[in-house]
Amino acid sequence: MQSWGFHKYGQTYDAWPRTPEGETEEPAFLVHCSPLDMEAEMLQSMLEAYGIPTFQQLPGAGAFGKVILGMSGNGIDIYVPQSRLAEAQELLKGEPVDDELQE
């Protein structure tokens, strides 16, 4: 039976870093994306390809809008683990880190 995409939620929880006490690490806000394009999905796919777990939150009444209109009128907030925030921000800049690539 298909899971209709809900399997991702369990994978995100399993991949999320834990504190020494075994609790899930605090999420950190990374970026706010427009609701009209695929920016959020592309960013999440890129970050997850680098091993950074992500989740999205629909601010305000965005969840209601997504049910009624098929999209959140307030946009989408992307969150990453606090310990991976700096790495995620560097990846979003899109600058090469290898000197040979800059030539």
Secondary structure in CASP SS format (residue, H / E / C, confidence):
PFRMAT SS
TARGET T0000
AUTHOR 0000-0000-0000
METHOD secondary structure of the structure
MODEL  1
M C 1.00
Q C 1.00
S C 1.00
W C 1.00
G C 1.00
F C 1.00
H H 1.00
K H 1.00
Y H 1.00
G H 1.00
Q H 1.00
T H 1.00
Y H 1.00
D H 1.00
A H 1.00
W C 1.00
P C 1.00
R E 1.00
T C 1.00
P C 1.00
E C 1.00
G C 1.00
E C 1.00
T E 1.00
E C 1.00
E C 1.00
P E 1.00
A E 1.00
F E 1.00
L E 1.00
V E 1.00
H E 1.00
C E 1.00
S C 1.00
P C 1.00
L C 1.00
D C 1.00
M C 1.00
E H 1.00
A H 1.00
E H 1.00
M H 1.00
L H 1.00
Q H 1.00
S H 1.00
M H 1.00
L H 1.00
E H 1.00
A H 1.00
Y C 1.00
G C 1.00
I C 1.00
P C 1.00
T C 1.00
F E 1.00
Q E 1.00
Q E 1.00
L C 1.00
P C 1.00
G C 1.00
A C 1.00
G H 1.00
A H 1.00
F H 1.00
G H 1.00
K H 1.00
V H 1.00
I H 1.00
L H 1.00
G C 1.00
M C 1.00
S C 1.00
G C 1.00
N C 1.00
G C 1.00
I E 1.00
D E 1.00
I E 1.00
Y E 1.00
V E 1.00
P E 1.00
Q H 1.00
S H 1.00
R H 1.00
L H 1.00
A H 1.00
E H 1.00
A H 1.00
Q H 1.00
E H 1.00
L H 1.00
L H 1.00
K H 1.00
G C 1.00
E C 1.00
P C 1.00
V C 1.00
D C 1.00
D H 1.00
E H 1.00
L H 1.00
Q H 1.00
E C 1.00
END
